[in-house]
């Protein structure tokens, strides 16, 4: 199979029910995929947190499609606006926050070392 269409659906939501942060897992690391791929959006202003990725050397890449996303990484705050991307070590616990302006949405993927 050379190509596959990955579509957000009710079945692939991996965020907590009732959360202002909705996250769809479009692909999971497997023999045919070297990364986890997600689409996310906020339904209201708020935040969500992620525990440290247990795989050391895992890198998270986030593309902000709309709004402004603040990443709290350990005690550091990093802001990205629509049209910008952020890359960081996913083995560090982190939060996404969207406190004002347009509701943030975008995609992120987690890449794993060999």
C-alpha positions, -999 to +999 in steps of 0.1 A: +000+000+000+018+032-012-006+058+002-031+061+029-056+089+037-056+097+074-088+114+085-098+128+119-129+109+132-148+102+165-130+068+166-095+083+167-099+109+194-073+103+221-079+133+244-101+132+275-138+134+270-151+169+278-117+185+275-114+219+257-084+202+239-094+177+212-067+155+198-071+129+170-044+102+165-040+099+127-011+075+127+008+055+154+044+044+154+045+009+138+065-011+112+050+011+085+051+044+104+082+060+121+062+086+139+029+093+158+008+119+140-020+140+156-044+167+146-055+190+175-078+219+182-092+238+212-130+241+215-126+269+241-096+287+256-077+266+281-048+241+285-039+205+284-008+186+297+013+158+284+034+135+305+070+129+294+073+106+265+088+074+279+110+070+248+142+089+253+153+109+223+117+114+211+111+147+194+078+165+191+071+188+161+041+211+163+027+231+134+003+258+144-023+263+117-045+288+135-043+310+167-015+312+191-002+282+211+019+285+242+040+255+251+052+253+287+082+230+286+096+224+321+095+261+333+101+276+299+073+293+279+075+291+241+048+309+219+041+300+183+016+317+161-003+305+130+022+296+104+050+287+128+063+254+141+080+243+173+104+214+178+114+201+213+124+171+233+092+151+241+108+133+270+102+165+291+067+169+306+049+198+288+016+217+284-002+233+256-021+265+264-044+287+244-056+316+265-067+343+241-075+352+205-085+326+178-088+291+191-056+273+183-055+243+160-028+224+141-009+192+139+019+176+157+040+145+153+064+126+176+094+112+159+115+084+175+152+078+172+163+044+159 
